[in-house]
């Protein structure tokens, strides 16, 4: 399958975490995002979701985030609330 470039802006702390996590797990940030979106696509299309990245913290974070988004229990904060002085 051909690849395309997609620019994503992330908060610096999330980007730093993703880089460290990828390095520790011998993968790339692009692969982490690809695997997350692929799992999401499979779930939406009703296919079985493979646990592609077996790191328990990644799986838990993904499932927790999906649950919060689905139930509307996500608490949103502005940039200034999170990183304000």
N, C-alpha and C positions, 0 to 999 in steps of 0.2 A: 504494500500500500504506500502511496506517495505521502510525503510529509509536508506540512505547511508550518509556517512560523506564526505563533500566537504570542503577543506581548501581554504579560500580566503584571500589574502593579501590586505589590504586597508591602505590608508594614515591614520595616527593617528587621525587627526581632523575629518575625515569622520567616522571612527570607534567610536569615542567619541560621535559624533552627533547621530549616529544610536542607540547607547545604551541609550542616553537620550530620543530620540524620542520614542523608544520602551517602556521605563519605563513610560513615560508620557501618552502613549496610551495603557498601560496594555497589551503589547504583547512582543514578543521577536525579536531580530535581525534576527534570522533564519526565523521567520514568515514573517517579512517584505520582506526579499529576496525571500522567497517562493512565496508570493503573487505577487510580481513584476514579477517574472519569469512565474508564471501561467498566469497572465494577458497578458504578451508578447506572450506566447505559444498560448493562445486562439486567440489573434489578428492575429498571423501568420497563424493559421489554419482556420481563417475566422469565428470563433465563436464570439458571443456577449461577450464583456468584461464587467464583473461585476465590480462595484466599490467596491472592497473588503475593502480597508482601506479608510474611508470616509474623512480623514483629507484633507482639501483643499490644503494645502501646499505640501503634499505628491503627490497628484494627479497632481498638476501643475508641480512640479519638474519632475515627471515621463514623462508627456506629452512633456514638453520642451526638455528634454534630448532625447526622441525618435525623435522629430522633427529635432533637431540639427544633430543627427546621420543620419537620412534619407536624409536630404538635403545637408549633407557634410559641414555644417556651423560650426561644432565644431572646436574650436581652441585648439590645443593640446600644452601642455607645458611640459618641462622636470621637473623632481623632483627639480633640483637645481633652476630653474626659479621660482618655486612656493615657495620652502622652503629654498632657498639659504640664505646665511648670508649677 
